[in-house]
Amino acid sequence: MTITITKQGDKTIGILDGRLDTAASAQFAIDMQPLMDAASTHIVLDCTKLQFIASSGLRLLLSLRKETIAKGGDVTIVGATPEVKQVFTITGFMSLFIFA
């Protein structure tokens, strides 16, 4: 699992690539720190290359969402595959994020 973080104007973009499973979650928590630091902006998570997300990965994204709400930012998820969207739907997280 890798995350590439870039800035585009007032947006911070995180490109997720691979499987965000339990094994990858600890490193992902460290790697996503620049997103947490940018929580007052508009964060876009590009999930086009995200193959799988486990509950531990969802928990990290929920932490990011809480941080952005507290700091006046927001999180939009783009490019999520039907399989990834299904995990968000089943867990009830679909209504917590903006999907584009």
DSSP file (Angstrom, degrees, kcal/mol; ACC not computed):
  #  RESIDUE AA STRUCTURE BP1 BP2  ACC     N-H-->O    O-->H-N    N-H-->O    O-->H-N    TCO  KAPPA ALPHA  PHI   PSI    X-CA   Y-CA   Z-CA
    1    1 A M              0   0    0      0, 0.0     2,-0.3     0, 0.0    17,-0.2   0.000 360.0 360.0 360.0 127.5    0.0    0.0    0.0
    2    2 A T  E     -A   17   0A   0     15,-2.6    15,-2.5     2,-0.0     2,-0.4  -0.936 360.0-159.3-128.1 155.3    1.3    3.4   -1.0
    3    3 A I  E     -A   16   0A   0     -2,-0.3     2,-0.5    13,-0.2    13,-0.2  -0.995   3.3-162.2-133.8 129.8    0.0    6.9   -0.8
    4    4 A T  E     -A   15   0A   0     11,-1.9    11,-2.9    -2,-0.4     2,-0.5  -0.953  11.8-160.9-110.7 125.4    1.2    9.8   -2.9
    5    5 A I  E     +A   14   0A   0     -2,-0.5     2,-0.3     9,-0.2     9,-0.2  -0.922  16.8 163.4-115.2 127.5    0.3   13.2   -1.5
    6    6 A T  E     -A   13   0A   0      7,-2.5     7,-3.0    -2,-0.5     2,-0.4  -0.891  30.1-126.9-133.4 164.7    0.4   16.3   -3.7
    7    7 A K  E     +A   12   0A   0     -2,-0.3     2,-0.3     5,-0.2     5,-0.2  -0.937  19.4 179.8-113.1 138.4   -1.0   19.9   -3.4
    8    8 A Q  E >   -A   11   0A   0      3,-2.6     3,-2.0    -2,-0.4     2,-0.3  -0.841  63.7 -62.8-136.0  97.7   -3.1   21.5   -6.2
    9    9 A G  T 3  S-     0   0    0     -2,-0.3    -1,-0.1     1,-0.3     0, 0.0  -0.468 121.3 -11.3  63.3-123.1   -4.2   25.0   -5.3
   10   10 A D  T 3  S+     0   0    0     -2,-0.3    32,-1.4    -3,-0.1     2,-0.4   0.302 122.1  91.3 -91.2   9.8   -6.4   24.7   -2.2
   11   11 A K  E <   -Ab   8  42A   0     -3,-2.0    -3,-2.6    30,-0.2     2,-0.5  -0.818  59.6-154.9-107.2 143.9   -6.7   20.9   -2.4
   12   12 A T  E     -Ab   7  43A   0     30,-2.5    32,-2.7    -2,-0.4     2,-0.5  -0.986  19.8-158.2-112.6 124.1   -4.5   18.2   -0.9
   13   13 A I  E     -Ab   6  44A   0     -7,-3.0    -7,-2.5    -2,-0.5     2,-0.5  -0.888  10.7-168.9-111.8 129.0   -4.7   15.0   -3.0
   14   14 A G  E     -Ab   5  45A   0     30,-3.0    32,-2.7    -2,-0.5     2,-0.7  -0.970   7.9-158.2-115.4 120.2   -3.8   11.6   -1.7
   15   15 A I  E     -Ab   4  46A   0    -11,-2.9   -11,-1.9    -2,-0.5     2,-0.4  -0.872  10.4-156.3-100.3 114.1   -3.5    8.8   -4.3
   16   16 A L  E     -A    3   0A   0     30,-2.3    33,-0.7    -2,-0.7     2,-0.4  -0.761  13.1-178.2 -93.7 132.5   -4.0    5.4   -2.6
   17   17 A D  E     +Ab   2  49A   0    -15,-2.5   -15,-2.6    -2,-0.4     2,-0.3  -0.976  45.3   1.7-136.9 119.3   -2.5    2.5   -4.4
   18   18 A G  E    S- b   0  50A   0     31,-2.2    33,-3.2    -2,-0.4    34,-1.0  -0.839 101.2 -24.1 115.8-148.7   -2.8   -1.2   -3.3
   19   19 A R  E     - b   0  52A   0     -2,-0.3     2,-1.5    32,-0.2    34,-0.2  -0.929  40.6-158.1-113.0 119.0   -4.5   -2.9   -0.5
   20   20 A L  E     + b   0  53A   0     32,-3.0    34,-2.7    -2,-0.6    37,-0.5  -0.590  44.0 144.8 -93.3  73.1   -5.3   -1.0    2.7
   21   21 A D     >  -     0   0    0     -2,-1.5     4,-1.2    32,-0.2     3,-0.4  -0.342  68.3 -83.7-101.0-175.4   -5.6   -4.1    4.9
   22   22 A T  H  > S+     0   0    0      1,-0.2     4,-0.6     2,-0.2     3,-0.4   0.879 127.0  53.9 -59.3 -40.6   -4.7   -4.7    8.5
   23   23 A A  H  4 S+     0   0    0      1,-0.2     4,-0.4     2,-0.1    -1,-0.2   0.846 113.9  41.7 -64.3 -34.1   -1.0   -5.3    7.6
   24   24 A A  H  > S+     0   0    0     -3,-0.4     4,-2.4     1,-0.2    -1,-0.2   0.611  94.1  84.3 -88.4 -13.1   -0.7   -2.0    5.8
   25   25 A S  H  X S+     0   0    0     -4,-1.2     4,-2.4    -3,-0.4     5,-0.2   0.864  84.1  54.7 -63.3 -40.2   -2.6    0.1    8.2
   26   26 A A  H  X S+     0   0    0     -4,-0.6     4,-1.1    -3,-0.2    -1,-0.2   0.934 114.4  40.2 -61.7 -46.0    0.2    0.8   10.7
   27   27 A Q  H  > S+     0   0    0     -4,-0.4     4,-2.8     1,-0.2     3,-0.3   0.882 112.7  56.0 -69.8 -37.4    2.4    2.2    7.9
   28   28 A F  H  X S+     0   0    0     -4,-2.4     4,-2.2     1,-0.2    -2,-0.2   0.881 101.0  58.5 -61.8 -37.7   -0.5    4.0    6.3
   29   29 A A  H  < S+     0   0    0     -4,-2.4    -1,-0.2     1,-0.2    -2,-0.2   0.874 111.9  41.3 -58.9 -37.4   -1.2    5.8    9.5
   30   30 A I  H >< S+     0   0    0     -4,-1.1     3,-1.4    -3,-0.3    -2,-0.2   0.920 114.5  50.6 -73.4 -46.3    2.3    7.2    9.4
   31   31 A D  H 3< S+     0   0    0     -4,-2.8    -2,-0.2     1,-0.3    -1,-0.2   0.751 105.3  56.9 -66.8 -25.2    2.2    8.0    5.7
   32   32 A M  T >X S+     0   0    0     -4,-2.2     4,-1.6     1,-0.2     3,-1.2   0.431  74.3 103.3 -88.0   2.8   -1.1    9.8    5.9
   33   33 A Q  H <> S+     0   0    0     -3,-1.4     4,-2.6     1,-0.3     5,-0.2   0.863  74.2  59.0 -54.8 -39.7    0.2   12.3    8.4
   34   34 A P  H 3> S+     0   0    0      0, 0.0     4,-1.0     0, 0.0    -1,-0.3   0.842 104.6  52.1 -59.8 -29.3    0.6   15.1    5.8
   35   35 A L  H <4 S+     0   0    0     -3,-1.2     3,-0.3     2,-0.2    -2,-0.2   0.909 108.8  49.2 -69.2 -41.4   -3.2   14.7    5.1
   36   36 A M  H >< S+     0   0    0     -4,-1.6     3,-1.4     1,-0.2    -1,-0.2   0.892 109.2  53.0 -62.8 -38.9   -3.9   15.1    8.8
   37   37 A D  H 3< S+     0   0    0     -4,-2.6     3,-0.3     1,-0.3    -1,-0.2   0.781 110.2  48.3 -65.9 -26.6   -1.7   18.2    8.8
   38   38 A A  T >< S+     0   0    0     -4,-1.0     3,-2.4    -3,-0.3    -1,-0.3   0.094  74.0 124.1 -98.7  20.9   -3.7   19.6    5.9
   39   39 A A  T <   +     0   0    0     -3,-1.4    34,-0.5     1,-0.3    32,-0.2   0.678  63.3  65.0 -61.1 -18.8   -7.1   18.9    7.6
   40   40 A S  T 3  S+     0   0    0     -3,-0.3    -1,-0.3    32,-0.1     2,-0.1   0.477  99.8  64.8 -82.7   0.5   -8.2   22.5    7.3
   41   41 A T  S <  S-     0   0    0     -3,-2.4    33,-1.5    32,-0.1     2,-0.7  -0.402 102.1 -79.4-107.9-174.3   -8.2   22.2    3.5
   42   42 A H  E     -bc  11  74A   0    -32,-1.4   -30,-2.5    31,-0.2     2,-0.5  -0.829  48.0-159.3 -88.8 118.9  -10.2   20.2    0.9
   43   43 A I  E     -bc  12  75A   0     31,-3.1    33,-2.8    -2,-0.7     2,-0.5  -0.874   6.1-164.4-104.8 130.1   -8.7   16.7    0.8
   44   44 A V  E     -bc  13  76A   0    -32,-2.7   -30,-3.0    -2,-0.5     2,-0.7  -0.963   4.1-159.2-113.8 123.5   -9.3   14.5   -2.2
   45   45 A L  E     -bc  14  77A   0     31,-3.2    33,-2.6    -2,-0.5     2,-0.9  -0.906   7.5-154.4-103.0 111.5   -8.6   10.8   -1.8
   46   46 A D  E     +bc  15  78A   0    -32,-2.7   -30,-2.3    -2,-0.7     3,-0.3  -0.771  18.7 173.4 -87.7 108.7   -8.1    9.2   -5.2
   47   47 A C  E >   +     0   0A   0     31,-3.3     3,-1.2    -2,-0.9    34,-0.5   0.120  40.6 115.8-104.3  18.8   -9.0    5.6   -4.8
   48   48 A T  E 3  S+     0   0A   0      1,-0.3    -1,-0.2    30,-0.2    31,-0.1   0.860  87.4  35.2 -55.8 -37.9   -8.8    4.6   -8.4
   49   49 A K  E 3  S+b   17   0A   0    -33,-0.7   -31,-2.2    -3,-0.3     2,-0.7   0.321  87.9 116.2-101.8   6.7   -5.9    2.2   -7.6
   50   50 A L  E <   -b   18   0A   0     -3,-1.2    31,-0.4   -33,-0.2    34,-0.2  -0.678  39.6-178.7 -78.3 117.4   -7.2    1.1   -4.2
   51   51 A Q  E     +     0   0A   0    -33,-3.2     2,-0.3    -2,-0.7   -32,-0.2   0.779  61.8   0.7 -88.7 -29.1   -7.9   -2.6   -4.5
   52   52 A F  E     -b   19   0A   0    -34,-1.0   -32,-3.0    32,-0.0     2,-0.4  -0.988  53.6-160.0-159.8 146.5   -9.2   -3.4   -1.1
   53   53 A I  E     -b   20   0A   0     -2,-0.3   -32,-0.2   -34,-0.2     2,-0.2  -0.986  11.6-161.2-136.2 128.8  -10.0   -1.6    2.2
   54   54 A A    >>  -     0   0    0    -34,-2.7     4,-2.2    -2,-0.4     3,-0.5  -0.458  40.4 -95.3 -97.1 172.7  -10.3   -3.4    5.6
   55   55 A S  H 3> S+     0   0    0      1,-0.3     4,-2.3     2,-0.2     5,-0.1   0.835 125.3  57.9 -59.9 -33.0  -12.0   -2.1    8.7
   56   56 A S  H 3> S+     0   0    0      2,-0.2     4,-1.4     1,-0.2    -1,-0.3   0.873 107.6  47.5 -65.7 -35.7   -8.6   -0.9   10.0
   57   57 A G  H <> S+     0   0    0     -3,-0.5     4,-2.1   -37,-0.5    -2,-0.2   0.884 109.7  52.4 -69.7 -40.0   -8.2    1.2    6.9
   58   58 A L  H  X S+     0   0    0     -4,-2.2     4,-2.4     1,-0.2    -2,-0.2   0.897 105.6  55.6 -61.2 -39.9  -11.8    2.6    7.3
   59   59 A R  H  X S+     0   0    0     -4,-2.3     4,-2.0     1,-0.2    -1,-0.2   0.894 107.4  49.3 -60.2 -40.5  -10.9    3.6   10.8
   60   60 A L  H  X S+     0   0    0     -4,-1.4     4,-2.0     2,-0.2    -1,-0.2   0.901 111.1  48.6 -66.4 -41.1   -8.0    5.6    9.6
   61   61 A L  H  X S+     0   0    0     -4,-2.1     4,-2.3     1,-0.2    -2,-0.2   0.863 109.5  53.3 -66.8 -34.6  -10.1    7.4    7.0
   62   62 A L  H  X S+     0   0    0     -4,-2.4     4,-2.6     2,-0.2    -2,-0.2   0.890 106.7  52.4 -65.8 -38.9  -12.7    8.1    9.7
   63   63 A S  H  X S+     0   0    0     -4,-2.0     4,-2.2     2,-0.2    -2,-0.2   0.906 109.4  49.7 -61.4 -41.7  -10.0    9.7   11.8
   64   64 A L  H  X S+     0   0    0     -4,-2.0     4,-2.4     2,-0.2    -2,-0.2   0.916 110.2  50.4 -62.6 -43.5   -9.0   11.9    8.9
   65   65 A R  H  X S+     0   0    0     -4,-2.3     4,-2.4     1,-0.2    -2,-0.2   0.925 110.1  49.5 -61.4 -45.5  -12.7   12.9    8.4
   66   66 A K  H  X S+     0   0    0     -4,-2.6     4,-2.2     1,-0.2    -1,-0.2   0.899 111.3  49.8 -61.1 -40.9  -13.0   13.8   12.1
   67   67 A E  H  X S+     0   0    0     -4,-2.2     4,-1.4     1,-0.2    -1,-0.2   0.901 111.1  48.8 -65.2 -41.4   -9.9   15.9   11.9
   68   68 A T  H  X>S+     0   0    0     -4,-2.4     5,-2.8     2,-0.2     4,-0.6   0.898 110.7  50.1 -68.2 -38.8  -11.0   17.7    8.8
   69   69 A I  H ><5S+     0   0    0     -4,-2.4     3,-1.0     1,-0.2    -1,-0.2   0.924 109.9  51.3 -63.3 -42.9  -14.4   18.5   10.3
   70   70 A A  H 3<5S+     0   0    0     -4,-2.2    -1,-0.2     1,-0.2    -2,-0.2   0.810 116.4  40.9 -63.3 -30.0  -12.8   19.8   13.4
   71   71 A K  H 3<5S-     0   0    0     -4,-1.4    -1,-0.2   -32,-0.2    -2,-0.2   0.333 119.3-103.6-104.2   6.2  -10.6   22.1   11.4
   72   72 A G  T <<5S+     0   0    0     -3,-1.0    -3,-0.2    -4,-0.6   -32,-0.1   0.578  83.1 113.8  87.3   9.2  -13.1   23.2    8.8
   73   73 A G      < -     0   0    0     -5,-2.8     2,-0.3   -34,-0.5    -1,-0.2  -0.218  49.7-144.0 -96.0-169.1  -12.0   21.1    5.9
   74   74 A D  E     -c   42   0A   0    -33,-1.5   -31,-3.1    -2,-0.1     2,-0.4  -0.974   6.1-130.8-153.2 166.5  -13.6   18.2    4.1
   75   75 A V  E     -c   43   0A   0     -2,-0.3    23,-1.4   -33,-0.2     2,-0.4  -0.984  16.3-172.7-125.6 128.4  -12.8   14.9    2.4
   76   76 A T  E     -cd  44  98A   0    -33,-2.8   -31,-3.2    -2,-0.4     2,-0.5  -0.976  11.9-150.8-118.7 135.0  -13.9   13.8   -1.0
   77   77 A I  E     -cd  45  99A   0     21,-3.5    23,-2.6    -2,-0.4     2,-0.3  -0.916  18.9-177.4-105.6 125.8  -13.3   10.3   -2.3
   78   78 A V  E     +c   46   0A   0    -33,-2.6   -31,-3.3    -2,-0.5   -30,-0.2  -0.898  57.1  17.6-121.1 151.5  -13.0    9.9   -6.1
   79   79 A G  S    S+     0   0    0     -2,-0.3     2,-0.2     1,-0.2   -29,-0.2   0.640  72.0 167.0  71.9  17.2  -12.5    6.8   -8.3
   80   80 A A        -     0   0    0     -3,-0.1    -1,-0.2     1,-0.1   -32,-0.1  -0.447  33.5-126.3 -67.7 133.6  -13.6    4.2   -5.8
   81   81 A T     >  -     0   0    0    -34,-0.5     4,-2.8   -31,-0.4     5,-0.2  -0.304  25.7-105.6 -70.7 161.4  -14.2    0.8   -7.4
   82   82 A P  H  > S+     0   0    0      0, 0.0     4,-2.0     0, 0.0     5,-0.1   0.860 122.1  54.1 -56.7 -35.0  -17.5   -0.9   -6.9
   83   83 A E  H  > S+     0   0    0      2,-0.2     4,-1.4     1,-0.2   -32,-0.1   0.911 110.6  44.4 -66.7 -42.5  -15.8   -3.3   -4.4
   84   84 A V  H  > S+     0   0    0      1,-0.2     4,-1.8     2,-0.2     3,-0.2   0.917 112.9  51.4 -68.4 -42.8  -14.4   -0.5   -2.3
   85   85 A K  H  X S+     0   0    0     -4,-2.8     4,-2.5     1,-0.2    -2,-0.2   0.870 104.6  58.5 -60.0 -36.4  -17.8    1.4   -2.4
   86   86 A Q  H  X S+     0   0    0     -4,-2.0     4,-3.0    -5,-0.2    -1,-0.2   0.892 103.5  51.4 -62.1 -39.5  -19.5   -1.8   -1.3
   87   87 A V  H  X S+     0   0    0     -4,-1.4     4,-1.9    -3,-0.2     6,-0.3   0.918 110.9  48.3 -63.5 -42.6  -17.3   -1.9    1.9
   88   88 A F  H  X>S+     0   0    0     -4,-1.8     5,-1.7     2,-0.2     6,-1.5   0.898 114.0  47.4 -62.8 -40.0  -18.3    1.7    2.6
   89   89 A T  H ><5S+     0   0    0     -4,-2.5     3,-1.0     4,-0.2    -2,-0.2   0.943 111.2  49.0 -67.1 -48.8  -21.9    0.9    2.0
   90   90 A I  H 3<5S+     0   0    0     -4,-3.0    -1,-0.2     1,-0.3    -2,-0.2   0.869 114.6  45.7 -60.4 -38.2  -22.0   -2.3    4.2
   91   91 A T  H 3<5S-     0   0    0     -4,-1.9    -1,-0.3    -5,-0.2    -2,-0.2   0.553 112.4-117.0 -84.3  -7.6  -20.3   -0.5    7.1
   92   92 A G  T <<5S+     0   0    0     -3,-1.0     3,-0.5    -4,-0.6    -3,-0.2   0.570  83.9 117.8  82.9   8.8  -22.5    2.6    6.9
   93   93 A F    >>< +     0   0    0     -5,-1.7     3,-1.5    -6,-0.3     4,-0.7   0.600  49.1  85.6 -83.1 -12.3  -19.5    4.8    6.0
   94   94 A M  G >4 S+     0   0    0     -6,-1.5     3,-0.7     1,-0.3    -1,-0.2   0.871  89.8  49.5 -58.6 -37.7  -20.9    5.8    2.6
   95   95 A S  G 34 S+     0   0    0     -3,-0.5    -1,-0.3    -7,-0.2    -2,-0.1   0.594 102.8  63.1 -78.6  -9.6  -23.0    8.6    4.2
   96   96 A L  G <4 S+     0   0    0     -3,-1.5     2,-0.3    -4,-0.1    -1,-0.2   0.658 102.4  50.4 -88.3 -16.9  -20.0    9.9    6.1
   97   97 A F  S << S-     0   0    0     -4,-0.7     2,-0.6    -3,-0.7   -21,-0.1  -0.824  81.2-116.8-122.1 158.1  -17.9   10.9    3.0
   98   98 A I  E     -d   76   0A   0    -23,-1.4   -21,-3.5    -2,-0.3     2,-0.5  -0.843  31.3-161.4 -91.0 126.1  -18.4   12.8   -0.2
   99   99 A F  E      d   77   0A   0     -2,-0.6   -21,-0.2   -23,-0.2   -23,-0.0  -0.931 360.0 360.0-110.9 132.5  -18.1   10.5   -3.2
  100  100 A A              0   0    0    -23,-2.6   -22,-0.2    -2,-0.5    -1,-0.1   0.326 360.0 360.0-130.0 360.0  -17.5   12.0   -6.6
